[in-house]
């Protein structure tokens, strides 16, 4: 049985989505796969939404997990408990995907990967001006267990530069997930709630998705041309 440890140093990097996707991919080629998140930064185990995602999309995840990660780090007793739970979760499966908590991958994270005898997939969340050396420093903590890195949320036209910068740091880029505006979108209702606004008309359209914002200012182009540039847009104009 193979164990893949999916790690990152920042929240919302995409670890849960990658674990679910890989589990489904393994299943499509005839392999049995389980996903398991043993530790969480949430103060209460029931407040971690990732466990619910695994239950909803994969129909699996032990009810008592994840448990909160102590402020003082991973104790030997907790390490043994997590390892035993992972062994139990892996029973009957070809692959176990273990989602790491969001932490600086120092000794504790590397120690957990070692205890699980896992290969490590490091997930980086792309942002403008990010330092490849910073990512490399974090990823190298896993030593020979590091398989490579997946960059998530990569913006258009940045793939070549990101790939080259990672390779220059000695990392193996396994792939990149492009930024998807639909996944970054909000609904009209969410905008109204955030802005403490109210509907004048069209409240029945509150579930409409907004992927782009266009400012309706004075310009040389006609409104038909300008506002036709984007679909699923919100137009901001003065009253």
Backbone as CSV, one residue per row, in Angstrom:
resi,resn,N_x,N_y,N_z,CA_x,CA_y,CA_z,C_x,C_y,C_z
1,UNK,0.824,-1.182,0.000,0.000,0.000,0.000,0.876,1.255,0.000
2,UNK,0.551,2.207,-0.858,1.311,3.447,-0.972,0.624,4.544,-0.172
3,UNK,1.422,5.400,0.466,0.898,6.541,1.220,1.443,7.817,0.585
4,UNK,0.530,8.730,0.244,0.913,10.015,-0.331,0.504,11.107,0.651
5,UNK,1.467,11.853,1.101,1.277,12.913,2.091,1.218,14.240,1.351
6,UNK,0.062,14.916,1.390,-0.153,16.151,0.636,-0.009,17.327,1.596
7,UNK,1.043,18.133,1.387,1.412,19.164,2.359,1.445,20.545,1.732
8,UNK,1.319,21.561,2.596,1.445,22.949,2.183,1.747,23.781,3.417
9,UNK,2.234,24.995,3.205,2.523,25.875,4.336,1.490,26.977,4.497
10,UNK,0.465,27.001,3.664,-0.526,28.067,3.762,-1.928,27.508,3.595
11,UNK,-2.913,28.150,4.221,-4.290,27.677,4.104,-4.842,27.930,2.713
12,UNK,-5.863,27.136,2.357,-6.573,27.304,1.085,-5.636,27.150,-0.114
13,UNK,-4.636,26.311,0.029,-3.736,26.046,-1.097,-4.336,25.043,-2.067
14,UNK,-5.329,24.265,-1.616,-5.976,23.300,-2.499,-5.691,21.852,-2.156
15,UNK,-5.218,21.588,-0.946,-4.861,20.208,-0.581,-6.065,19.280,-0.616
16,UNK,-7.185,19.726,-0.057,-8.379,18.866,-0.013,-8.865,18.538,-1.419
17,UNK,-8.940,19.546,-2.278,-9.405,19.322,-3.650,-8.475,18.369,-4.392
18,UNK,-7.170,18.503,-4.174,-6.213,17.625,-4.846,-6.347,16.194,-4.331
19,UNK,-6.534,16.022,-3.023,-6.712,14.676,-2.466,-7.958,13.997,-3.027
20,UNK,-9.064,14.730,-3.081,-10.307,14.161,-3.619,-10.130,13.799,-5.091
21,UNK,-9.513,14.692,-5.854,-9.324,14.446,-7.278,-8.430,13.236,-7.525
22,UNK,-7.341,13.131,-6.755,-6.450,11.988,-6.914,-7.141,10.688,-6.522
23,UNK,-7.946,10.727,-5.456,-8.674,9.524,-5.050,-9.606,9.055,-6.159
24,UNK,-10.311,10.000,-6.774,-11.208,9.653,-7.884,-10.422,9.127,-9.084
25,UNK,-9.253,9.724,-9.336,-8.430,9.285,-10.466,-7.923,7.861,-10.253
26,UNK,-7.497,7.551,-9.035,-7.058,6.182,-8.736,-8.211,5.195,-8.916
27,UNK,-9.391,5.592,-8.462,-10.553,4.709,-8.578,-10.911,4.436,-10.033
28,UNK,-10.724,5.444,-10.891,-11.058,5.269,-12.310,-10.136,4.261,-12.995
29,UNK,-8.935,4.079,-12.471,-8.015,3.115,-13.087,-7.996,1.794,-12.315
30,UNK,-9.016,1.601,-11.492,-9.169,0.314,-10.825,-8.448,0.160,-9.509
31,UNK,-7.953,1.249,-8.940,-7.282,1.199,-7.644,-8.241,1.673,-6.556
32,UNK,-8.109,1.105,-5.377,-8.894,1.588,-4.244,-8.075,2.639,-3.508
33,UNK,-8.732,3.744,-3.156,-8.017,4.851,-2.529,-8.861,5.448,-1.411
34,UNK,-8.196,5.855,-0.356,-8.855,6.511,0.766,-8.140,7.818,1.061
35,UNK,-8.890,8.811,1.542,-8.318,10.096,1.929,-8.559,10.310,3.417
36,UNK,-7.568,10.857,4.083,-7.621,10.963,5.533,-6.933,12.250,5.966
37,UNK,-7.630,13.048,6.783,-7.024,14.245,7.369,-6.971,14.039,8.881
38,UNK,-5.793,13.799,9.439,-5.721,13.462,10.860,-5.705,14.660,11.801
39,UNK,-5.157,15.801,11.351,-4.952,16.942,12.233,-5.543,18.203,11.629
40,UNK,-5.992,19.110,12.481,-6.618,20.333,12.003,-6.186,21.514,12.856
41,UNK,-6.230,22.688,12.259,-5.997,23.925,12.990,-7.286,24.447,13.620
42,UNK,-8.431,23.889,13.225,-9.694,24.302,13.822,-9.705,23.931,15.304
43,UNK,-10.272,24.785,16.167,-10.244,24.499,17.603,-11.063,23.287,18.002
44,UNK,-12.063,22.941,17.193,-12.895,21.786,17.489,-12.922,20.885,16.258
45,UNK,-12.822,19.557,16.434,-12.795,18.639,15.287,-14.000,18.794,14.366
46,UNK,-15.177,19.025,14.949,-16.380,19.120,14.130,-16.487,20.384,13.321
47,UNK,-15.533,21.312,13.529,-15.596,22.595,12.816,-14.723,22.609,11.574
48,UNK,-14.075,21.494,11.266,-13.216,21.443,10.088,-14.039,20.994,8.885
49,UNK,-14.202,21.852,7.859,-15.052,21.502,6.713,-14.436,20.467,5.792
50,UNK,-13.116,20.264,5.867,-12.471,19.329,4.950,-12.935,17.895,5.186
51,UNK,-13.125,17.520,6.449,-13.607,16.171,6.751,-14.987,15.961,6.141
52,UNK,-15.825,17.000,6.176,-17.152,16.904,5.554,-17.033,16.720,4.048
53,UNK,-16.048,17.375,3.440,-15.833,17.232,1.996,-15.496,15.791,1.646
54,UNK,-14.634,15.166,2.435,-14.279,13.773,2.173,-15.487,12.848,2.358
55,UNK,-16.300,13.143,3.349,-17.486,12.304,3.567,-18.490,12.487,2.435
56,UNK,-18.681,13.735,1.985,-19.683,14.010,0.951,-19.257,13.498,-0.419
57,UNK,-17.979,13.680,-0.769,-17.519,13.361,-2.123,-16.937,11.960,-2.256
58,UNK,-16.414,11.427,-1.157,-15.810,10.095,-1.225,-16.540,9.075,-0.360
59,UNK,-17.429,9.553,0.495,-18.146,8.645,1.379,-17.248,8.000,2.407
60,UNK,-16.215,8.722,2.855,-15.266,8.135,3.793,-14.629,9.207,4.654
61,UNK,-14.278,8.845,5.842,-13.494,9.614,6.798,-13.953,9.232,8.189
62,UNK,-13.031,8.813,9.073,-13.412,8.449,10.431,-14.087,9.610,11.152
63,UNK,-15.166,9.337,11.852,-15.962,10.387,12.473,-15.179,11.186,13.518
64,UNK,-14.251,10.533,14.236,-13.547,11.218,15.327,-12.346,12.036,14.852
65,UNK,-12.087,12.018,13.569,-10.953,12.758,13.025,-11.442,13.860,12.105
66,UNK,-10.684,14.957,11.940,-9.368,15.244,12.500,-9.446,15.750,13.938
67,UNK,-8.321,15.679,14.626,-8.218,16.209,15.982,-7.382,17.486,15.930
68,UNK,-7.608,18.417,16.866,-6.845,19.676,16.841,-5.348,19.455,17.022
69,UNK,-4.574,20.190,16.268,-3.120,20.153,16.388,-2.719,21.028,17.576
70,UNK,-2.064,20.475,18.593,-1.691,21.268,19.778,-0.764,22.424,19.420
71,UNK,-0.853,23.474,20.212,-0.007,24.640,19.983,1.476,24.303,20.124
72,UNK,1.778,23.345,21.007,3.184,22.999,21.230,3.690,21.933,20.272
73,UNK,2.909,21.609,19.256,3.384,20.701,18.231,2.936,19.268,18.424
74,UNK,3.544,18.388,17.677,3.157,16.980,17.608,3.919,16.179,18.664
75,UNK,3.208,15.729,19.689,3.842,14.940,20.748,4.049,13.506,20.268
76,UNK,4.960,12.758,20.898,5.145,11.358,20.524,3.871,10.529,20.648
77,UNK,3.068,10.814,21.673,1.825,10.060,21.865,0.839,10.340,20.729
78,UNK,0.723,11.623,20.337,-0.187,11.965,19.244,0.332,11.406,17.923
79,UNK,1.631,11.408,17.742,2.209,10.840,16.527,1.864,9.358,16.399
80,UNK,1.974,8.629,17.505,1.618,7.205,17.482,0.136,7.017,17.199
81,UNK,-0.712,7.889,17.766,-2.156,7.795,17.563,-2.523,8.053,16.106
82,UNK,-1.906,9.079,15.510,-2.167,9.402,14.102,-1.706,8.266,13.199
83,UNK,-0.533,7.727,13.473,-0.007,6.634,12.656,-0.927,5.420,12.711
84,UNK,-1.426,5.099,13.898,-2.344,3.962,14.039,-3.648,4.220,13.293
85,UNK,-4.161,5.453,13.375,-5.403,5.786,12.673,-5.215,5.719,11.162
86,UNK,-4.060,6.172,10.674,-3.775,6.103,9.238,-3.687,4.660,8.768
87,UNK,-3.065,3.818,9.585,-2.976,2.397,9.252,-4.374,1.784,9.148
88,UNK,-5.256,2.162,10.080,-6.626,1.661,10.051,-7.368,2.163,8.817
89,UNK,-7.175,3.463,8.477,-7.857,4.041,7.315,-7.382,3.431,6.007
90,UNK,-6.159,2.906,6.000,-5.597,2.362,4.759,-6.021,0.926,4.491
91,UNK,-6.620,0.273,5.466,-6.961,-1.144,5.311,-7.882,-1.365,4.112
92,UNK,-7.488,-2.300,3.264,-8.282,-2.628,2.089,-8.108,-1.681,0.931
93,UNK,-7.164,-0.753,1.018,-6.956,0.230,-0.048,-5.550,0.109,-0.636
94,UNK,-5.446,0.445,-1.928,-4.148,0.447,-2.590,-3.358,1.712,-2.277
95,UNK,-4.088,2.818,-2.077,-3.439,4.117,-1.862,-4.141,4.831,-0.708
96,UNK,-3.359,5.444,0.165,-3.892,6.311,1.211,-3.359,7.714,0.982
97,UNK,-4.276,8.683,0.861,-3.911,10.080,0.695,-4.101,10.765,2.046
98,UNK,-3.036,11.289,2.591,-3.083,11.932,3.901,-2.905,13.431,3.720
99,UNK,-3.922,14.197,4.116,-3.828,15.655,4.025,-3.168,16.201,5.280
100,UNK,-2.068,16.899,5.093,-1.357,17.496,6.228,-2.095,18.736,6.700
101,UNK,-1.968,19.073,7.977,-2.513,20.351,8.433,-1.682,21.492,7.868
102,UNK,-2.217,22.694,7.933,-1.472,23.859,7.466,-0.495,24.263,8.558
103,UNK,0.778,24.031,8.318,1.814,24.411,9.270,3.108,24.614,8.524
104,UNK,4.044,25.285,9.197,5.382,25.407,8.615,6.015,24.027,8.646
105,UNK,6.425,23.515,7.484,6.903,22.131,7.446,8.286,21.978,8.075
106,UNK,8.332,22.079,9.374,9.572,21.865,10.083,9.688,20.416,10.481
107,UNK,10.227,20.191,11.671,10.485,18.827,12.099,9.201,18.021,12.248
108,UNK,8.124,18.643,12.769,6.890,17.897,13.026,6.293,17.330,11.752
109,UNK,6.199,18.151,10.709,5.589,17.687,9.470,6.433,16.592,8.823
110,UNK,7.751,16.802,8.807,8.634,15.784,8.242,8.592,14.510,9.080
111,UNK,8.451,14.680,10.402,8.386,13.533,11.300,7.128,12.708,11.027
112,UNK,6.003,13.391,10.764,4.759,12.680,10.470,4.873,11.923,9.147
113,UNK,5.435,12.555,8.129,5.633,11.876,6.843,6.526,10.652,7.010
114,UNK,7.540,10.791,7.852,8.448,9.671,8.115,7.720,8.535,8.819
115,UNK,6.905,8.891,9.823,6.177,7.875,10.580,5.194,7.116,9.701
116,UNK,4.623,7.816,8.717,3.661,7.189,7.805,4.349,6.468,6.646
117,UNK,5.675,6.607,6.557,6.439,6.048,5.434,5.835,6.522,4.111
118,UNK,5.610,7.834,4.037,4.882,8.416,2.916,5.805,9.172,1.965
119,UNK,5.390,9.214,0.708,5.970,10.129,-0.256,5.193,11.443,-0.163
120,UNK,5.867,12.553,-0.415,5.276,13.871,-0.168,5.011,14.610,-1.471
121,UNK,3.774,15.091,-1.606,3.387,15.988,-2.690,3.176,17.362,-2.065
122,UNK,3.991,18.324,-2.457,3.906,19.669,-1.877,3.055,20.552,-2.783
123,UNK,2.090,21.254,-2.185,1.172,22.113,-2.938,1.491,23.565,-2.626
124,UNK,1.766,24.339,-3.663,2.013,25.762,-3.499,0.890,26.559,-4.120
125,UNK,0.505,27.621,-3.457,-0.546,28.490,-3.983,0.099,29.697,-4.653
126,UNK,-0.125,29.842,-5.953,0.541,30.906,-6.704,-0.002,32.268,-6.293
127,UNK,0.909,33.203,-6.170,0.532,34.598,-5.951,1.588,35.472,-6.621
128,UNK,1.174,36.634,-7.042,2.095,37.523,-7.736,3.279,37.878,-6.847
129,UNK,4.461,37.789,-7.405,5.660,38.150,-6.668,6.135,37.106,-5.676
130,UNK,5.562,35.903,-5.727,5.974,34.865,-4.785,7.420,34.462,-5.025
131,UNK,8.076,34.040,-3.976,9.484,33.667,-4.052,9.620,32.158,-4.216
132,UNK,10.239,31.740,-5.312,10.463,30.313,-5.526,11.407,29.753,-4.474
133,UNK,12.352,30.558,-4.020,13.294,30.081,-2.996,12.579,29.825,-1.676
134,UNK,11.563,30.631,-1.368,10.786,30.423,-0.149,10.042,29.100,-0.205
135,UNK,9.423,28.820,-1.356,8.721,27.557,-1.543,9.702,26.392,-1.460
136,UNK,10.858,26.565,-2.095,11.859,25.496,-2.111,12.364,25.186,-0.713
137,UNK,12.570,26.225,0.102,13.050,26.013,1.466,12.069,25.172,2.267
138,UNK,10.777,25.460,2.108,9.751,24.694,2.826,9.672,23.267,2.310
139,UNK,9.695,23.098,0.995,9.539,21.769,0.410,10.733,20.870,0.707
140,UNK,11.932,21.451,0.781,13.136,20.644,0.993,13.182,20.017,2.383
141,UNK,12.368,20.518,3.307,12.371,19.952,4.658,12.025,18.461,4.646
142,UNK,11.356,18.010,3.583,10.938,16.613,3.520,12.011,15.702,2.947
143,UNK,13.108,16.273,2.489,14.226,15.466,2.031,13.883,14.569,0.856
144,UNK,14.364,13.329,0.923,14.194,12.379,-0.180,12.749,11.924,-0.346
145,UNK,11.891,12.209,0.612,10.492,11.799,0.495,9.699,12.708,-0.451
146,UNK,10.259,13.846,-0.793,9.564,14.797,-1.656,9.524,14.303,-3.092
147,UNK,8.308,14.067,-3.606,8.141,13.677,-5.003,8.246,14.875,-5.928
148,UNK,7.647,15.979,-5.516,7.630,17.164,-6.350,6.554,18.120,-5.884
149,UNK,6.326,19.121,-6.697,5.442,20.219,-6.306,4.364,20.446,-7.355
150,UNK,3.160,20.749,-6.881,2.056,21.167,-7.742,1.726,22.613,-7.398
151,UNK,1.693,23.474,-8.405,1.350,24.874,-8.199,-0.127,25.066,-8.512
152,UNK,-0.860,25.637,-7.561,-2.299,25.814,-7.717,-2.625,27.293,-7.949
153,UNK,-3.687,27.529,-8.723,-4.132,28.892,-8.970,-3.186,29.695,-9.838
154,UNK,-2.500,29.035,-10.761,-1.530,29.720,-11.607,-2.250,30.603,-12.622
155,UNK,-1.913,31.875,-12.641,-2.580,32.808,-13.535,-2.074,32.659,-14.965
156,UNK,-2.885,33.121,-15.881,-2.542,33.014,-17.296,-1.232,33.745,-17.592
157,UNK,-0.437,33.171,-18.462,0.835,33.710,-18.942,1.977,33.590,-17.926
158,UNK,1.735,32.956,-16.770,2.792,32.835,-15.778,3.371,31.423,-15.693
159,UNK,2.815,30.482,-16.466,3.201,29.077,-16.292,4.683,28.840,-16.596
160,UNK,5.191,29.413,-17.673,6.591,29.179,-18.039,7.537,29.748,-16.994
161,UNK,7.274,30.983,-16.562,8.139,31.623,-15.571,8.118,30.864,-14.253
162,UNK,6.922,30.428,-13.823,6.811,29.689,-12.560,7.542,28.355,-12.651
163,UNK,7.373,27.653,-13.770,8.024,26.363,-13.976,9.542,26.519,-13.953
164,UNK,10.055,27.511,-14.656,11.500,27.708,-14.728,12.090,28.108,-13.382
165,UNK,11.368,28.946,-12.621,11.893,29.387,-11.331,11.948,28.244,-10.335
166,UNK,10.975,27.332,-10.388,10.997,26.187,-9.496,12.130,25.233,-9.859
167,UNK,12.305,25.003,-11.142,13.394,24.127,-11.568,14.757,24.714,-11.194
168,UNK,14.878,26.029,-11.244,16.147,26.661,-10.884,16.477,26.463,-9.413
169,UNK,15.443,26.171,-8.595,15.649,25.915,-7.169,15.821,24.427,-6.884
170,UNK,15.855,23.620,-7.943,16.062,22.196,-7.754,14.812,21.408,-7.437
171,UNK,13.632,22.027,-7.603,12.375,21.336,-7.360,11.872,20.671,-8.638
172,UNK,11.042,19.652,-8.462,10.443,18.967,-9.600,8.992,19.412,-9.737
173,UNK,8.663,20.268,-10.714,7.262,20.667,-10.905,6.481,19.513,-11.534
174,UNK,5.528,18.985,-10.808,4.724,17.880,-11.325,3.546,18.365,-12.156
175,UNK,3.158,19.599,-11.971,2.029,20.123,-12.733,1.556,21.434,-12.138
176,UNK,0.626,22.053,-12.832,0.055,23.322,-12.388,-1.445,23.317,-12.654
177,UNK,-2.184,23.874,-11.712,-3.634,24.016,-11.862,-3.926,25.476,-12.163
178,UNK,-4.527,25.776,-13.321,-4.747,27.172,-13.691,-5.818,27.829,-12.830
179,UNK,-5.685,29.115,-12.673,-6.709,29.896,-11.984,-8.032,29.795,-12.741
180,UNK,-9.097,29.582,-12.017,-10.421,29.455,-12.621,-11.312,30.539,-12.039
181,UNK,-11.716,31.488,-12.887,-12.502,32.613,-12.389,-13.844,32.167,-11.815
182,UNK,-14.398,31.103,-12.356,-15.680,30.628,-11.832,-15.539,30.160,-10.391
183,UNK,-14.418,29.497,-10.084,-14.192,29.029,-8.720,-13.893,30.179,-7.771
184,UNK,-13.438,31.304,-8.314,-13.142,32.477,-7.493,-14.331,33.417,-7.375
185,UNK,-15.405,33.106,-8.095,-16.539,34.006,-8.159,-17.363,34.050,-6.877
186,UNK,-18.198,35.066,-6.788,-19.147,35.203,-5.682,-20.535,35.414,-6.280
187,UNK,-21.556,35.208,-5.487,-22.909,35.452,-5.977,-23.307,36.899,-5.694
188,UNK,-24.344,37.333,-6.392,-24.864,38.680,-6.166,-25.332,38.822,-4.718
189,UNK,-25.950,37.772,-4.194,-26.410,37.803,-2.813,-25.263,37.933,-1.823
190,UNK,-24.156,37.249,-2.065,-22.992,37.362,-1.187,-22.415,38.771,-1.219
191,UNK,-22.401,39.387,-2.410,-21.923,40.764,-2.512,-22.811,41.700,-1.706
192,UNK,-24.124,41.529,-1.841,-25.056,42.398,-1.118,-24.884,42.253,0.391
193,UNK,-24.693,41.018,0.842,-24.519,40.780,2.280,-23.222,41.408,2.786
194,UNK,-22.129,41.254,2.007,-20.836,41.795,2.416,-20.859,43.310,2.472
195,UNK,-21.541,43.922,1.519,-21.601,45.384,1.436,-22.721,45.985,2.276
196,UNK,-23.462,45.108,2.965,-24.615,45.563,3.754,-25.576,46.352,2.862
197,UNK,-25.779,45.830,1.655,-26.634,46.506,0.687,-28.036,45.929,0.654
198,UNK,-28.880,46.538,-0.138,-30.248,46.029,-0.314,-30.599,46.039,-1.793
199,UNK,-31.497,45.145,-2.165,-31.937,45.044,-3.545,-33.013,46.087,-3.823
200,UNK,-32.842,46.818,-4.912,-33.903,47.700,-5.409,-34.858,46.878,-6.263
201,UNK,-34.270,46.037,-7.140,-35.030,45.098,-7.967,-34.176,43.858,-8.148
202,UNK,-34.759,42.788,-8.617,-34.009,41.604,-9.023,-33.507,40.730,-7.900
203,UNK,-34.144,40.763,-6.741,-33.665,39.939,-5.634,-33.751,38.448,-5.957
204,UNK,-34.636,38.092,-6.879,-34.757,36.685,-7.269,-33.526,36.191,-8.033
205,UNK,-32.642,37.108,-8.422,-31.417,36.747,-9.147,-30.203,36.720,-8.219
206,UNK,-30.436,36.638,-6.917,-29.348,36.722,-5.938,-28.336,35.588,-6.071
207,UNK,-28.745,34.463,-6.659,-27.824,33.328,-6.802,-26.954,33.432,-8.042
208,UNK,-27.110,34.494,-8.827,-26.291,34.667,-10.019,-24.814,34.807,-9.674
209,UNK,-23.948,34.167,-10.463,-22.515,34.156,-10.197,-21.829,35.347,-10.853
210,UNK,-20.965,36.006,-10.105,-20.179,37.130,-10.613,-18.721,36.696,-10.710
211,UNK,-18.175,36.719,-11.918,-16.775,36.331,-12.132,-15.882,37.530,-12.411
212,UNK,-16.471,38.646,-12.853,-15.680,39.823,-13.213,-16.390,41.080,-12.741
213,UNK,-15.601,42.147,-12.547,-16.136,43.453,-12.178,-15.707,44.471,-13.234
214,UNK,-16.653,45.236,-13.718,-16.370,46.294,-14.692,-16.862,47.615,-14.119
215,UNK,-16.014,48.622,-14.220,-16.360,49.945,-13.708,-16.928,50.772,-14.848
216,UNK,-18.136,51.279,-14.647,-18.809,52.049,-15.697,-18.439,53.512,-15.664
217,UNK,-17.195,53.831,-16.006,-16.748,55.217,-16.039,-16.763,55.764,-17.450
218,UNK,-16.324,57.007,-17.606,-16.243,57.616,-18.932,-15.059,57.017,-19.688
219,UNK,-15.253,56.703,-20.964,-14.193,56.136,-21.772,-14.430,56.425,-23.237
220,UNK,-13.428,56.132,-24.052,-13.528,56.388,-25.480,-14.307,55.302,-26.203
221,UNK,-14.337,54.069,-25.625,-15.037,52.971,-26.273,-16.526,53.025,-25.969
222,UNK,-17.304,52.482,-26.883,-18.750,52.443,-26.661,-19.087,51.454,-25.547
223,UNK,-20.207,51.677,-24.891,-20.628,50.785,-23.826,-20.855,49.371,-24.318
224,UNK,-21.369,49.215,-25.533,-21.633,47.883,-26.091,-20.333,47.094,-26.188
225,UNK,-19.268,47.754,-26.647,-17.974,47.089,-26.783,-17.372,46.800,-25.413
226,UNK,-17.376,47.801,-24.551,-16.714,47.656,-23.248,-17.407,46.614,-22.375
227,UNK,-18.709,46.724,-22.235,-19.422,45.803,-21.357,-19.574,44.411,-21.961
228,UNK,-19.269,44.298,-23.248,-19.313,42.988,-23.881,-18.028,42.192,-23.736
229,UNK,-17.048,42.762,-23.040,-15.763,42.085,-22.893,-15.855,40.850,-22.008
230,UNK,-16.746,40.833,-21.032,-16.786,39.774,-20.031,-18.208,39.249,-19.855
231,UNK,-18.269,37.949,-19.559,-19.530,37.340,-19.178,-19.624,37.300,-17.650
232,UNK,-20.817,37.085,-17.141,-21.036,36.924,-15.690,-20.340,38.034,-14.907
233,UNK,-20.689,39.246,-15.259,-19.994,40.415,-14.694,-20.918,41.230,-13.791
234,UNK,-20.288,41.989,-12.898,-20.989,43.008,-12.134,-20.477,44.348,-12.635
235,UNK,-21.395,45.258,-12.916,-21.041,46.582,-13.410,-21.222,47.579,-12.268
236,UNK,-20.194,48.342,-11.982,-20.220,49.324,-10.895,-20.369,50.698,-11.512
237,UNK,-21.482,51.363,-11.222,-21.740,52.694,-11.766,-22.212,53.603,-10.641
238,UNK,-22.092,54.894,-10.864,-22.587,55.855,-9.891,-24.091,56.099,-10.095
239,UNK,-24.749,56.442,-9.041,-26.188,56.652,-9.129,-26.533,58.103,-9.323
